[in-house]
Amino acid sequence: MLTLLLLLSTSVLAQAQDEYAAVKKWEAFDFGAQRINTADINPLEIYDLKLVRGIVFGKHGRVFKDPDIRRYLESRTWYKANANFQNSSLNDTERANLDVIRIAEAQKHDTVEPGDMRLYQNRALTRKKLGAHTNAEWTVLASEIEAIHGKRFDDTPWLQQYFDERYWYHAADKYDPKGLSDG
């Protein structure tokens, strides 16, 4: 019985290691000092891109709500959760790398998802690309347009918290909706 349990646990461990084989090399990549090569990241599947994004944040200990990223990070020996993580701990190179990852992710989405609107500032959205979303997702998507320009959402605390958790969000000292284009 003990031998069977040992074999089973070894099999589960090997399976878990294989599950993350596509992102293994990115664990050793120095996201803070080196720029990601778009050609290297684009072949990854959308699930793997999400995990690579998790690696960038995970090196700083960010705790994720997303169960896939959380499970992945918690399975890594290098990951040390930091409940006090702040986006301000990311340097400019890490932010640029996160943009490359997010662009690759967004390009693989069948429909636009929360977090993608920054990528559509100069691109048209079709009805098909808009897709179907929950009311909360529509609120986030519509609000992203203004958040890109620094609007605060103090009247909707959950929405402000959402944007505060985005590495790209910076509240403007003075937001002016007239700065938005008509298009």
KASUL-V613049 format. One record per helix or strand of 2 or more residues. SS is the DSSP state (A for helix, B for strand). FROM is the first residue (numbers start at 1). TO is the last residue. If there is no record, write none. Layout:
ss=<SS;SS>
from=<FROM;FROM>
to=<TO;TO>
This chain:
ss=<A;A;A;A;A;A;A;A;A;A;A;A>
from=<2;21;38;46;67;87;92;117;127;135;157;177>
to=<19;27;42;58;74;89;108;120;130;148;164;179>
